[in-house]
Amino acid sequence: MARRSDHTPEALRALILDAAEAIVAADGLAALTARGIATRIGYSPGTIYHLFANLDEVALHVEARVLDRLEAKLTALPPVKDPEAGLKALAEAYLEFTLANRKLWGMLFEHTLPNGIDTPDWYAACLGRLLAVLERALQPFFRAEHAAERIRAARVLWASVHGIVSLSVADKLTNVTTDTAAALIDDLVTTYVAGIAHRRH
């Protein structure tokens, strides 16, 4: 790409993130370098560090884009009357998204910050919005006064679905079962919902 001196800082940040996302989508997190980004956008590597503190910050912003797209996909699902069916639809959409974005989704869990560096509040809020989609879907199964239990249940269910999805994305699911990831997720949600109902009685 030819150098463009008329890029505003905001536009240049977007170019950097577009390039970083394209690199990860094609070749994974290990391929993400300042030089690789700079080559794609036609600027020097130093330009990146004028707009981002370091490559970790670039990676976090790309991850936030992925989280926002996943949230958008989940919130765009058509409403259903049966809460259990709604949970299954969310889990299936999550599986579909990850299979379509394997390397970008993998980045969310491969990328770690250096020791002593906390996750920024804006990133935590981004992840919180995604988890809130599941929290809302679980509302029919909990009384209003049990909000803390519902929030915890959302994280337990997400982590469980994540385990199945991780095996599927890594092509390791066949090592433990002949069932599909979708079938396992269906069983998981059915069993988890039954467990919640049992504890309420």
C-alpha positions in Angstrom: 0.0 0.0 0.0 1.4 3.4 -0.9 2.1 5.8 1.9 -0.7 8.3 2.6 0.4 11.4 4.5 -3.2 12.7 4.8 -4.4 9.9 7.1 -5.8 11.2 10.3 -4.6 9.4 13.5 -8.1 7.8 13.8 -7.9 6.5 10.2 -4.4 5.3 10.6 -5.3 3.4 13.8 -8.1 1.7 11.8 -5.6 0.8 9.0 -3.2 -0.7 11.6 -6.0 -2.8 13.1 -7.3 -3.9 9.7 -3.8 -5.0 8.8 -3.2 -6.8 12.1 -6.6 -8.6 11.9 -5.8 -9.7 8.3 -2.4 -11.1 9.4 -3.9 -13.1 12.3 -6.9 -14.3 10.2 -4.5 -15.7 7.6 -1.5 -16.9 9.7 -2.4 -16.8 13.4 -1.2 -14.7 16.3 2.4 -15.9 16.0 2.7 -14.1 12.6 1.6 -10.7 14.1 4.6 -8.3 14.0 5.0 -4.5 13.8 7.1 -4.9 10.6 4.4 -7.1 9.0 1.7 -4.5 9.8 3.9 -1.7 8.6 4.5 -3.4 5.3 0.8 -3.9 4.7 -0.1 -0.2 5.4 3.0 1.4 3.8 4.3 3.1 6.9 7.3 2.5 9.1 7.0 0.3 12.2 7.6 3.4 14.3 4.3 4.8 13.2 2.5 2.0 15.0 4.1 2.9 18.3 3.1 6.5 17.9 -0.5 5.3 18.0 -0.4 2.2 20.2 1.7 1.6 23.3 3.0 -1.7 22.1 2.0 -4.7 20.0 0.0 -6.1 22.9 -2.3 -3.1 22.7 -2.8 -3.7 19.0 -3.7 -7.3 19.7 -6.2 -6.4 22.4 -8.0 -4.0 20.0 -8.2 -6.7 17.4 -9.6 -9.1 20.0 -12.2 -6.5 20.9 -13.3 -6.4 17.3 -13.8 -10.1 17.3 -15.7 -10.0 20.6 -17.9 -7.2 19.3 -18.7 -9.2 16.1 -19.5 -12.3 18.1 -21.8 -10.2 20.3 -23.5 -8.7 17.3 -24.1 -12.2 15.8 -25.6 -13.5 19.0 -27.8 -10.5 19.6 -29.1 -10.6 16.0 -30.5 -14.1 16.5 -34.3 -14.1 16.2 -36.2 -14.3 19.5 -37.7 -17.7 20.5 -40.4 -18.5 23.0 -38.7 -21.4 24.6 -35.8 -20.2 26.8 -33.9 -23.5 26.5 -34.1 -23.3 22.7 -32.8 -19.8 22.9 -29.8 -21.0 24.9 -29.1 -23.7 22.3 -29.4 -21.2 19.5 -26.8 -19.0 21.2 -24.4 -21.9 21.7 -24.8 -23.1 18.1 -24.2 -19.6 16.8 -21.0 -19.4 19.0 -19.8 -22.7 17.5 -20.6 -21.5 14.0 -18.7 -18.2 14.6 -15.6 -19.9 15.9 -15.4 -22.4 13.1 -15.6 -19.6 10.6 -13.0 -17.5 12.4 -10.6 -20.1 13.8 -7.4 -18.1 14.0 -9.0 -14.9 15.2 -11.0 -16.8 17.8 -7.9 -18.6 18.8 -6.1 -15.3 19.3 -8.5 -14.5 22.2 -7.0 -17.3 24.2 -3.5 -17.5 22.9 -2.6 -13.9 23.6 -1.6 -13.1 27.1 -0.3 -9.9 28.6 3.1 -9.7 30.3 3.2 -10.4 34.1 2.1 -7.4 36.1 0.0 -5.9 33.3 -3.7 -5.9 34.0 -6.4 -6.2 31.3 -7.6 -2.7 30.5 -11.1 -1.8 31.7 -12.3 -1.2 28.2 -11.4 -4.7 27.2 -13.1 -6.2 30.3 -16.2 -4.2 29.5 -16.2 -5.6 25.9 -16.0 -9.1 27.3 -18.7 -8.3 29.8 -21.1 -7.2 27.1 -20.7 -10.5 25.4 -21.3 -12.5 28.6 -24.3 -10.3 29.3 -26.0 -11.8 26.2 -25.9 -15.2 28.0 -26.9 -13.7 31.3 -30.0 -12.3 29.7 -30.8 -15.6 28.1 -30.7 -17.3 31.5 -33.1 -14.8 33.1 -36.2 -17.1 32.8 -34.5 -19.8 34.9 -33.7 -17.6 37.9 -35.7 -15.4 40.3 -34.8 -11.7 40.2 -33.2 -12.0 43.7 -30.8 -14.7 42.4 -29.0 -12.4 40.0 -25.5 -13.4 41.3 -26.3 -17.1 40.7 -27.5 -16.3 37.2 -24.3 -14.4 36.4 -22.2 -17.3 37.7 -24.3 -19.8 35.8 -23.7 -17.8 32.6 -19.9 -18.2 33.1 -20.1 -21.9 33.9 -22.2 -22.6 30.8 -20.0 -20.4 28.6 -16.9 -22.2 29.9 -18.4 -25.6 29.3 -19.5 -24.7 25.7 -16.1 -23.2 25.2 -14.4 -26.6 26.1 -16.4 -28.4 23.4 -15.8 -25.7 20.8 -12.1 -25.7 21.6 -11.8 -29.4 20.9 -13.8 -29.0 17.7 -11.7 -26.1 16.4 -8.5 -28.0 17.2 -9.9 -31.1 15.4 -9.5 -33.1 18.6 -13.1 -33.9 19.3 -12.9 -37.2 17.4 -10.3 -38.3 20.0 -13.0 -38.5 22.7 -16.3 -39.1 20.9 -17.9 -39.8 17.5 -20.6 -37.2 18.3 -20.5 -33.8 16.6 -19.8 -30.6 18.6 -23.4 -29.5 17.9 -24.8 -32.7 19.4 -22.6 -32.4 22.5 -23.6 -28.7 23.0 -27.3 -29.7 22.7 -26.9 -32.3 25.4 -24.9 -29.9 27.6 -27.5 -27.2 27.5 -30.4 -29.7 28.1 -28.6 -31.2 31.1 -27.6 -27.8 32.5 -31.1 -26.4 32.2 -32.5 -29.5 33.9 -30.0 -29.1 36.7 -31.0 -25.5 37.3 -34.7 -26.5 37.3 -33.9 -29.3 39.8 -32.1 -27.0 42.2 -35.1 -24.5 42.2 -37.3 -27.2 43.6 
